[in-house]
Every structure is written in structure tokens, then in C-alpha cells.
Amino acid sequence: MREAELWERLDQHLGKGYARVWAAQHALAGLDSRTVEEALADGVPCKTVWRAVWEALELPARER
């Protein structure tokens, strides 16, 4: 997964305006209490970030 796809998925599920705010402010347990932005800056693979987002948002299995 590329970073652009990660952002597209976040926009799709959270809305274009809110996705960036959520990604900057919401710490995820699956990312060792980092935000999406912090995890990406630390070099965490986008696929790993998406799985943590998927879990936190309790999205359906087909979205994984």
C-alpha cells in the first residue's frame, strides 16, 4: 500500500476534512500510542498503519 492510498481510505471513511485532523490527533494502540502522522514519520509501513486504523475504527473485514 502506498501512502496516497492510505490517505484515500482515511478520506473515504472519515471524510476529507476530518481525516487529517483525526490522523494528527488520535493515538492508536496498534501504533504504540502514536498518531497516523507520527507513525508515518517514524517509517512505519502504510499497510501496518492502515491495519491499526482499520482496527481502531472497527471497519468491516472487507475493508482490511
Biopython code that builds the backbone (N, CA, C, O; Angstrom):
import numpy as np
from Bio.PDB.StructureBuilder import StructureBuilder

atoms = [
    (1, "MET", "N", (0.845, -1.174, 0.000)),
    (1, "MET", "CA", (0.000, 0.000, 0.000)),
    (1, "MET", "C", (0.893, 1.240, 0.000)),
    (1, "MET", "O", (1.891, 1.312, 0.718)),
    (2, "ARG", "N", (0.516, 2.188, -0.803)),
    (2, "ARG", "CA", (1.230, 3.466, -0.852)),
    (2, "ARG", "C", (0.555, 4.464, 0.080)),
    (2, "ARG", "O", (-0.606, 4.302, 0.458)),
    (3, "GLU", "N", (1.299, 5.486, 0.438)),
    (3, "GLU", "CA", (0.758, 6.492, 1.356)),
    (3, "GLU", "C", (-0.467, 7.190, 0.767)),
    (3, "GLU", "O", (-1.402, 7.523, 1.495)),
    (4, "ALA", "N", (-0.464, 7.411, -0.538)),
    (4, "ALA", "CA", (-1.620, 8.051, -1.187)),
    (4, "ALA", "C", (-2.885, 7.210, -1.005)),
    (4, "ALA", "O", (-3.969, 7.749, -0.780)),
    (5, "GLU", "N", (-2.740, 5.896, -1.103)),
    (5, "GLU", "CA", (-3.902, 5.012, -0.911)),
    (5, "GLU", "C", (-4.377, 5.056, 0.538)),
    (5, "GLU", "O", (-5.580, 5.047, 0.800)),
    (6, "LEU", "N", (-3.443, 5.102, 1.471)),
    (6, "LEU", "CA", (-3.803, 5.217, 2.887)),
    (6, "LEU", "C", (-4.651, 6.460, 3.114)),
    (6, "LEU", "O", (-5.692, 6.392, 3.767)),
    (7, "TRP", "N", (-4.209, 7.604, 2.575)),
    (7, "TRP", "CA", (-4.959, 8.849, 2.754)),
    (7, "TRP", "C", (-6.320, 8.789, 2.052)),
    (7, "TRP", "O", (-7.301, 9.330, 2.562)),
    (8, "GLU", "N", (-6.385, 8.145, 0.903)),
    (8, "GLU", "CA", (-7.674, 7.990, 0.209)),
    (8, "GLU", "C", (-8.653, 7.194, 1.060)),
    (8, "GLU", "O", (-9.829, 7.543, 1.165)),
    (9, "ARG", "N", (-8.155, 6.120, 1.666)),
    (9, "ARG", "CA", (-9.023, 5.298, 2.521)),
    (9, "ARG", "C", (-9.476, 6.075, 3.756)),
    (9, "ARG", "O", (-10.640, 6.003, 4.152)),
    (10, "LEU", "N", (-8.557, 6.810, 4.354)),
    (10, "LEU", "CA", (-8.940, 7.630, 5.512)),
    (10, "LEU", "C", (-9.993, 8.657, 5.123)),
    (10, "LEU", "O", (-10.974, 8.845, 5.843)),
    (11, "ASP", "N", (-9.795, 9.322, 3.988)),
    (11, "ASP", "CA", (-10.780, 10.295, 3.499)),
    (11, "ASP", "C", (-12.129, 9.637, 3.273)),
    (11, "ASP", "O", (-13.167, 10.209, 3.608)),
    (12, "GLN", "N", (-12.120, 8.451, 2.714)),
    (12, "GLN", "CA", (-13.359, 7.725, 2.426)),
    (12, "GLN", "C", (-14.133, 7.401, 3.706)),
    (12, "GLN", "O", (-15.358, 7.524, 3.742)),
    (13, "HIS", "N", (-13.425, 6.992, 4.741)),
    (13, "HIS", "CA", (-14.100, 6.550, 5.959)),
    (13, "HIS", "C", (-14.364, 7.661, 6.968)),
    (13, "HIS", "O", (-15.299, 7.566, 7.763)),
    (14, "LEU", "N", (-13.561, 8.697, 6.945)),
    (14, "LEU", "CA", (-13.711, 9.756, 7.944)),
    (14, "LEU", "C", (-14.155, 11.088, 7.350)),
    (14, "LEU", "O", (-14.520, 12.004, 8.087)),
    (15, "GLY", "N", (-14.127, 11.198, 6.057)),
    (15, "GLY", "CA", (-14.433, 12.470, 5.410)),
    (15, "GLY", "C", (-13.148, 13.231, 5.150)),
    (15, "GLY", "O", (-12.209, 13.193, 5.944)),
    (16, "LYS", "N", (-13.128, 13.915, 4.033)),
    (16, "LYS", "CA", (-11.898, 14.569, 3.592)),
    (16, "LYS", "C", (-11.363, 15.587, 4.602)),
    (16, "LYS", "O", (-10.156, 15.645, 4.834)),
    (17, "GLY", "N", (-12.220, 16.367, 5.188)),
    (17, "GLY", "CA", (-11.775, 17.376, 6.140)),
    (17, "GLY", "C", (-11.335, 16.802, 7.475)),
    (17, "GLY", "O", (-10.340, 17.250, 8.045)),
    (18, "TYR", "N", (-12.061, 15.820, 7.978)),
    (18, "TYR", "CA", (-11.790, 15.278, 9.309)),
    (18, "TYR", "C", (-10.637, 14.280, 9.321)),
    (18, "TYR", "O", (-9.980, 14.125, 10.351)),
    (19, "ALA", "N", (-10.375, 13.605, 8.219)),
    (19, "ALA", "CA", (-9.352, 12.555, 8.188)),
    (19, "ALA", "C", (-7.989, 13.077, 8.625)),
    (19, "ALA", "O", (-7.293, 12.415, 9.395)),
    (20, "ARG", "N", (-7.604, 14.242, 8.150)),
    (20, "ARG", "CA", (-6.285, 14.802, 8.500)),
    (20, "ARG", "C", (-6.223, 15.198, 9.977)),
    (20, "ARG", "O", (-5.195, 15.018, 10.630)),
    (21, "VAL", "N", (-7.306, 15.726, 10.487)),
    (21, "VAL", "CA", (-7.353, 16.096, 11.907)),
    (21, "VAL", "C", (-7.246, 14.839, 12.765)),
    (21, "VAL", "O", (-6.463, 14.786, 13.714)),
    (22, "TRP", "N", (-8.039, 13.834, 12.422)),
    (22, "TRP", "CA", (-8.034, 12.574, 13.162)),
    (22, "TRP", "C", (-6.640, 11.948, 13.126)),
    (22, "TRP", "O", (-6.134, 11.491, 14.151)),
    (23, "ALA", "N", (-6.022, 11.929, 11.946)),
    (23, "ALA", "CA", (-4.703, 11.326, 11.780)),
    (23, "ALA", "C", (-3.628, 12.047, 12.581)),
    (23, "ALA", "O", (-2.623, 11.447, 12.961)),
    (24, "ALA", "N", (-3.836, 13.318, 12.834)),
    (24, "ALA", "CA", (-2.861, 14.104, 13.585)),
    (24, "ALA", "C", (-3.084, 14.048, 15.096)),
    (24, "ALA", "O", (-2.159, 14.299, 15.869)),
    (25, "GLN", "N", (-4.312, 13.720, 15.521)),
    (25, "GLN", "CA", (-4.633, 13.838, 16.943)),
    (25, "GLN", "C", (-4.990, 12.539, 17.652)),
    (25, "GLN", "O", (-4.924, 12.478, 18.880)),
    (26, "HIS", "N", (-5.360, 11.519, 16.926)),
    (26, "HIS", "CA", (-5.847, 10.291, 17.550)),
    (26, "HIS", "C", (-4.715, 9.269, 17.676)),
    (26, "HIS", "O", (-4.236, 8.742, 16.672)),
    (27, "ALA", "N", (-4.291, 8.993, 18.909)),
    (27, "ALA", "CA", (-3.252, 7.996, 19.155)),
    (27, "ALA", "C", (-3.866, 6.600, 19.086)),
    (27, "ALA", "O", (-4.925, 6.349, 19.662)),
    (28, "LEU", "N", (-3.201, 5.707, 18.386)),
    (28, "LEU", "CA", (-3.721, 4.353, 18.190)),
    (28, "LEU", "C", (-2.888, 3.333, 18.959)),
    (28, "LEU", "O", (-1.659, 3.351, 18.901)),
    (29, "ALA", "N", (-3.559, 2.459, 19.668)),
    (29, "ALA", "CA", (-2.868, 1.415, 20.421)),
    (29, "ALA", "C", (-2.030, 0.544, 19.491)),
    (29, "ALA", "O", (-0.920, 0.144, 19.843)),
    (30, "GLY", "N", (-2.555, 0.252, 18.312)),
    (30, "GLY", "CA", (-1.855, -0.589, 17.358)),
    (30, "GLY", "C", (-0.600, 0.041, 16.778)),
    (30, "GLY", "O", (0.173, -0.614, 16.080)),
    (31, "LEU", "N", (-0.407, 1.310, 17.073)),
    (31, "LEU", "CA", (0.796, 2.021, 16.620)),
    (31, "LEU", "C", (1.632, 2.481, 17.814)),
    (31, "LEU", "O", (2.337, 3.488, 17.746)),
    (32, "ASP", "N", (1.540, 1.730, 18.898)),
    (32, "ASP", "CA", (2.272, 2.069, 20.125)),
    (32, "ASP", "C", (1.944, 3.470, 20.611)),
    (32, "ASP", "O", (2.829, 4.234, 20.997)),
    (33, "SER", "N", (0.662, 3.793, 20.585)),
    (33, "SER", "CA", (0.129, 5.077, 21.052)),
    (33, "SER", "C", (0.626, 6.267, 20.229)),
    (33, "SER", "O", (0.694, 7.390, 20.730)),
    (34, "ARG", "N", (0.967, 6.018, 18.976)),
    (34, "ARG", "CA", (1.327, 7.105, 18.066)),
    (34, "ARG", "C", (0.126, 7.431, 17.189)),
    (34, "ARG", "O", (-0.774, 6.610, 17.013)),
    (35, "THR", "N", (0.129, 8.628, 16.651)),
    (35, "THR", "CA", (-0.887, 9.001, 15.673)),
    (35, "THR", "C", (-0.477, 8.448, 14.315)),
    (35, "THR", "O", (0.648, 7.977, 14.145)),
    (36, "VAL", "N", (-1.375, 8.504, 13.361)),
    (36, "VAL", "CA", (-1.060, 8.085, 11.998)),
    (36, "VAL", "C", (0.119, 8.903, 11.480)),
    (36, "VAL", "O", (1.063, 8.345, 10.921)),
    (37, "GLU", "N", (0.070, 10.196, 11.660)),
    (37, "GLU", "CA", (1.151, 11.059, 11.175)),
    (37, "GLU", "C", (2.486, 10.729, 11.833)),
    (37, "GLU", "O", (3.516, 10.691, 11.160)),
    (38, "GLU", "N", (2.475, 10.490, 13.137)),
    (38, "GLU", "CA", (3.717, 10.144, 13.841)),
    (38, "GLU", "C", (4.267, 8.811, 13.341)),
    (38, "GLU", "O", (5.470, 8.671, 13.122)),
    (39, "ALA", "N", (3.387, 7.846, 13.165)),
    (39, "ALA", "CA", (3.824, 6.532, 12.701)),
    (39, "ALA", "C", (4.439, 6.626, 11.302)),
    (39, "ALA", "O", (5.486, 6.034, 11.040)),
    (40, "LEU", "N", (3.791, 7.365, 10.417)),
    (40, "LEU", "CA", (4.335, 7.529, 9.071)),
    (40, "LEU", "C", (5.691, 8.230, 9.115)),
    (40, "LEU", "O", (6.614, 7.841, 8.400)),
    (41, "ALA", "N", (5.813, 9.255, 9.945)),
    (41, "ALA", "CA", (7.075, 9.982, 10.077)),
    (41, "ALA", "C", (8.181, 9.083, 10.641)),
    (41, "ALA", "O", (9.359, 9.270, 10.339)),
    (42, "ASP", "N", (7.787, 8.110, 11.458)),
    (42, "ASP", "CA", (8.748, 7.173, 12.038)),
    (42, "ASP", "C", (9.084, 6.021, 11.098)),
    (42, "ASP", "O", (9.881, 5.149, 11.444)),
    (43, "GLY", "N", (8.481, 6.012, 9.910)),
    (43, "GLY", "CA", (8.796, 4.981, 8.931)),
    (43, "GLY", "C", (7.989, 3.707, 9.034)),
    (43, "GLY", "O", (8.353, 2.697, 8.432)),
    (44, "VAL", "N", (6.901, 3.733, 9.787)),
    (44, "VAL", "CA", (6.036, 2.561, 9.877)),
    (44, "VAL", "C", (5.385, 2.349, 8.507)),
    (44, "VAL", "O", (4.874, 3.300, 7.916)),
    (45, "PRO", "N", (5.399, 1.116, 7.998)),
    (45, "PRO", "CA", (4.793, 0.860, 6.686)),
    (45, "PRO", "C", (3.312, 1.234, 6.650)),
    (45, "PRO", "O", (2.586, 1.044, 7.626)),
    (46, "CYS", "N", (2.882, 1.763, 5.516)),
    (46, "CYS", "CA", (1.497, 2.196, 5.366)),
    (46, "CYS", "C", (0.503, 1.071, 5.633)),
    (46, "CYS", "O", (-0.565, 1.301, 6.201)),
    (47, "LYS", "N", (0.851, -0.122, 5.231)),
    (47, "LYS", "CA", (-0.032, -1.273, 5.452)),
    (47, "LYS", "C", (-0.240, -1.515, 6.957)),
    (47, "LYS", "O", (-1.351, -1.822, 7.389)),
    (48, "THR", "N", (0.804, -1.380, 7.729)),
    (48, "THR", "CA", (0.720, -1.537, 9.182)),
    (48, "THR", "C", (-0.133, -0.426, 9.779)),
    (48, "THR", "O", (-0.953, -0.669, 10.664)),
    (49, "VAL", "N", (0.065, 0.788, 9.289)),
    (49, "VAL", "CA", (-0.725, 1.925, 9.763)),
    (49, "VAL", "C", (-2.196, 1.681, 9.442)),
    (49, "VAL", "O", (-3.058, 1.885, 10.296)),
    (50, "TRP", "N", (-2.489, 1.245, 8.218)),
    (50, "TRP", "CA", (-3.880, 1.011, 7.839)),
    (50, "TRP", "C", (-4.523, -0.056, 8.720)),
    (50, "TRP", "O", (-5.677, 0.093, 9.123)),
    (51, "ARG", "N", (-3.805, -1.111, 9.018)),
    (51, "ARG", "CA", (-4.373, -2.168, 9.870)),
    (51, "ARG", "C", (-4.724, -1.626, 11.258)),
    (51, "ARG", "O", (-5.738, -2.013, 11.839)),
    (52, "ALA", "N", (-3.898, -0.746, 11.779)),
    (52, "ALA", "CA", (-4.189, -0.137, 13.079)),
    (52, "ALA", "C", (-5.412, 0.774, 12.983)),
    (52, "ALA", "O", (-6.245, 0.799, 13.889)),
    (53, "VAL", "N", (-5.517, 1.518, 11.888)),
    (53, "VAL", "CA", (-6.682, 2.379, 11.659)),
    (53, "VAL", "C", (-7.929, 1.521, 11.520)),
    (53, "VAL", "O", (-8.958, 1.806, 12.132)),
    (54, "TRP", "N", (-7.835, 0.475, 10.720)),
    (54, "TRP", "CA", (-8.953, -0.447, 10.482)),
    (54, "TRP", "C", (-9.483, -0.996, 11.803)),
    (54, "TRP", "O", (-10.691, -1.050, 12.031)),
    (55, "GLU", "N", (-8.561, -1.399, 12.659)),
    (55, "GLU", "CA", (-8.944, -1.940, 13.962)),
    (55, "GLU", "C", (-9.583, -0.869, 14.843)),
    (55, "GLU", "O", (-10.609, -1.117, 15.476)),
    (56, "ALA", "N", (-8.989, 0.302, 14.886)),
    (56, "ALA", "CA", (-9.493, 1.377, 15.745)),
    (56, "ALA", "C", (-10.885, 1.845, 15.320)),
    (56, "ALA", "O", (-11.720, 2.173, 16.163)),
    (57, "LEU", "N", (-11.125, 1.872, 14.023)),
    (57, "LEU", "CA", (-12.426, 2.330, 13.513)),
    (57, "LEU", "C", (-13.455, 1.210, 13.446)),
    (57, "LEU", "O", (-14.620, 1.439, 13.119)),
    (58, "GLU", "N", (-13.005, -0.014, 13.763)),
    (58, "GLU", "CA", (-13.886, -1.186, 13.732)),
    (58, "GLU", "C", (-14.571, -1.320, 12.378)),
    (58, "GLU", "O", (-15.788, -1.484, 12.295)),
    (59, "LEU", "N", (-13.772, -1.247, 11.324)),
    (59, "LEU", "CA", (-14.294, -1.349, 9.965)),
    (59, "LEU", "C", (-14.556, -2.803, 9.620)),
    (59, "LEU", "O", (-13.980, -3.697, 10.239)),
    (60, "PRO", "N", (-15.417, -3.054, 8.639)),
    (60, "PRO", "CA", (-15.716, -4.432, 8.243)),
    (60, "PRO", "C", (-14.483, -5.125, 7.641)),
    (60, "PRO", "O", (-13.568, -4.473, 7.138)),
    (61, "ALA", "N", (-14.485, -6.434, 7.705)),
    (61, "ALA", "CA", (-13.342, -7.233, 7.236)),
    (61, "ALA", "C", (-13.004, -6.946, 5.773)),
    (61, "ALA", "O", (-11.836, -7.005, 5.389)),
    (62, "ARG", "N", (-13.986, -6.643, 4.974)),
    (62, "ARG", "CA", (-13.731, -6.396, 3.539)),
    (62, "ARG", "C", (-12.887, -5.140, 3.318)),
    (62, "ARG", "O", (-12.325, -4.962, 2.238)),
    (63, "GLU", "N", (-12.790, -4.283, 4.308)),
    (63, "GLU", "CA", (-12.008, -3.053, 4.204)),
    (63, "GLU", "C", (-10.543, -3.252, 4.602)),
    (63, "GLU", "O", (-9.725, -2.346, 4.441)),
    (64, "ARG", "N", (-10.224, -4.411, 5.109)),
    (64, "ARG", "CA", (-8.872, -4.659, 5.594)),
    (64, "ARG", "C", (-7.923, -4.658, 4.454)),
    (64, "ARG", "O", (-6.723, -4.851, 4.650)),
]
sb = StructureBuilder()
sb.init_structure("model")
sb.init_model(0)
sb.init_chain("A")
sb.init_seg("    ")
for serial, (resi, resn, name, xyz) in enumerate(atoms, 1):
    if name == "N":
        sb.init_residue(resn, " ", resi, " ")
    sb.init_atom(name, np.array(xyz, "f"), 0.0, 1.0, " ", f" {name:<3s}", serial, name[0])
structure = sb.get_structure()
